[in-house]
Amino acid sequence: VFQWANRFGNDDGFGPGARFNIPFLDNGPISKINNNMAIGVGLDLTFGDNDCRWWYGNRGVPWDRHDCSVTEVWVPVVLQWNFFLTDIISVFGEPGFAFVHRSWDWSWYCAGNSGAICDYSDSDNDLEFVFWGGARFQFSDTFGATVRVGSPYVSAGVNILF
C-alpha cells in the first residue's frame, strides 16, 4: 500500500495490506455483460514520517526541529463491481467506507530549554469515504495480480482465488 491522500500530517506512507472479497451477485446487475458484485473487506497498515509543520504552525511552536511519525490502520468495507473483459483481465470499481485509526508521535527541540527534546503522542479514529478503481490479471485459475488506484491510496499485490 502506498498512501498519498488523507494522511495525517500531509505525508505519504507505505505498508502491507490484505483484501477479502465475497461475490454475492453473479452475472449482474447487467445480465447482458459478464459482471458481478462482491462485498470487500480489507486491512491496510501504513507507516510514514513527516516534518509536522502543519501541527506546529497551528500551535505557535517554533519550527527549530520537528519530527513526526504516523501509523495508520485502515479497515475498508466496499461494494466491488467487477467487469470481466477477457479470461485474464477484469476491471472493477470500489466505493465504500473505511474505519481509520491513526497514531502519531512528535519530537522537537523545546524553545528555551537549551536543546532539550519535547515529545508528544496522540491518536484518533475516523470513518472516511473511499473509492478505488482497479484491474485484475489472472495468470491461472487461482493466482493473479491486482492493481488498485484511488483515494486515499494505491496498492498492488497478488490475488488468490478460492
C-alpha positions in Angstrom: 0.0 0.0 0.0 1.3 3.5 -0.9 -0.9 6.1 0.8 -0.8 9.5 -0.7 -4.0 11.2 0.5 -5.9 11.7 3.8 -2.7 11.1 5.5 -2.4 12.7 8.9 0.4 15.2 8.6 0.2 15.5 4.8 2.8 12.9 4.1 2.9 9.6 2.3 3.2 6.2 3.8 3.9 2.6 2.9 2.9 -0.7 4.4 1.2 -4.1 3.9 -2.4 -4.8 3.3 -4.9 -7.6 2.5 -8.4 -7.8 0.9 -11.1 -10.4 1.1 -14.0 -10.2 -1.5 -17.2 -12.3 -1.3 -19.2 -12.3 -4.5 -23.0 -12.1 -3.9 -24.4 -11.3 -7.4 -23.2 -13.4 -10.3 -23.7 -12.1 -13.8 -25.4 -9.0 -12.7 -26.7 -6.4 -12.2 -26.3 -6.1 -16.0 -27.2 -9.5 -17.4 -26.0 -8.8 -21.0 -22.4 -8.4 -20.0 -20.0 -10.5 -17.9 -20.0 -8.8 -14.5 -20.6 -9.5 -10.8 -20.7 -7.7 -7.5 -18.9 -8.5 -4.2 -18.6 -7.2 -0.7 -15.0 -6.4 0.0 -13.3 -6.1 3.4 -9.7 -5.1 3.9 -7.0 -4.4 6.4 -4.2 -2.0 5.5 -1.4 -0.7 7.6 0.8 2.3 6.6 3.9 3.9 8.2 5.4 7.3 7.5 7.5 10.2 8.7 6.9 13.9 8.3 8.2 17.3 9.5 4.9 18.2 11.2 4.9 21.9 10.2 1.2 21.8 9.8 0.8 20.9 13.5 3.4 23.3 14.9 2.2 26.2 12.8 -1.3 25.8 14.3 0.0 25.9 17.8 2.7 28.6 17.7 5.5 26.1 18.4 8.9 27.2 17.0 10.0 25.2 14.0 13.6 24.6 15.1 13.3 20.9 14.8 10.2 18.9 14.2 10.0 15.1 13.5 6.8 13.2 13.3 5.9 9.5 12.7 2.4 8.4 11.8 1.0 4.9 11.8 -2.5 4.3 10.3 -4.7 1.2 10.2 -7.4 1.2 7.5 -10.4 -1.2 7.6 -12.3 -0.6 4.3 -15.7 -2.1 3.5 -16.6 -1.7 -0.2 -19.0 -2.7 -2.8 -16.9 -4.1 -5.6 -18.4 -4.2 -9.1 -16.3 -6.4 -11.5 -16.4 -6.4 -15.3 -14.7 -9.4 -16.9 -13.1 -8.2 -20.2 -11.3 -11.5 -21.0 -10.5 -14.7 -19.2 -7.3 -13.0 -18.0 -8.3 -9.3 -17.5 -11.0 -7.8 -15.3 -11.6 -4.3 -14.1 -13.5 -3.1 -11.0 -14.8 -0.1 -9.1 -15.0 0.0 -5.3 -16.9 2.7 -3.5 -17.2 2.3 0.3 -16.2 3.5 3.7 -13.2 2.8 5.9 -12.7 2.9 9.6 -9.3 4.6 10.2 -7.2 4.5 13.4 -4.2 7.0 13.4 -1.5 7.2 16.0 1.4 9.7 15.8 4.4 10.8 17.8 6.2 14.2 17.6 9.6 15.3 18.8 11.1 18.8 18.7 13.7 21.0 20.4 11.8 22.8 23.1 12.2 26.6 22.9 14.3 28.0 25.8 15.3 24.6 27.2 18.8 24.5 25.9 18.2 21.9 23.3 16.0 19.5 25.4 13.7 17.3 23.4 10.0 17.5 23.9 7.7 14.6 22.8 4.0 14.3 22.2 1.9 11.3 21.2 -1.8 11.0 20.3 -4.3 9.0 18.3 -7.7 9.3 16.8 -10.4 7.3 14.9 -12.4 8.3 11.8 -14.9 7.0 9.3 -13.9 8.1 5.8 -15.4 7.6 2.3 -13.0 5.7 0.0 -13.1 4.9 -3.7 -10.8 2.7 -5.9 -10.7 1.6 -9.5 -8.5 -1.3 -10.5 -7.6 -4.2 -12.7 -7.0 -7.9 -12.0 -4.8 -10.1 -14.2 -5.3 -13.8 -13.7 -2.3 -16.0 -14.6 -4.0 -19.2 -13.7 -7.4 -20.4 -12.2 -6.2 -19.4 -8.7 -3.3 -17.0 -9.0 -3.0 -13.4 -10.4 -2.2 -9.8 -9.7 -4.3 -6.8 -8.7 -3.7 -3.1 -9.1 -5.9 -0.6 -7.2 -5.8 3.2 -7.7 -7.9 5.7 -5.9 -8.3 7.7 -2.7 -6.7 7.6 -0.2 -4.1 5.2 -1.6 -2.9 3.0 -4.3 -2.0 -0.7 -3.9 -0.6 -3.6 -5.9 -0.4 -7.2 -5.0 -1.1 -10.8 -5.7 -4.6 -12.4 -5.6 -5.5 -15.9 -4.7 -9.0 -17.2 -5.7 -10.6 -20.0 -3.7 
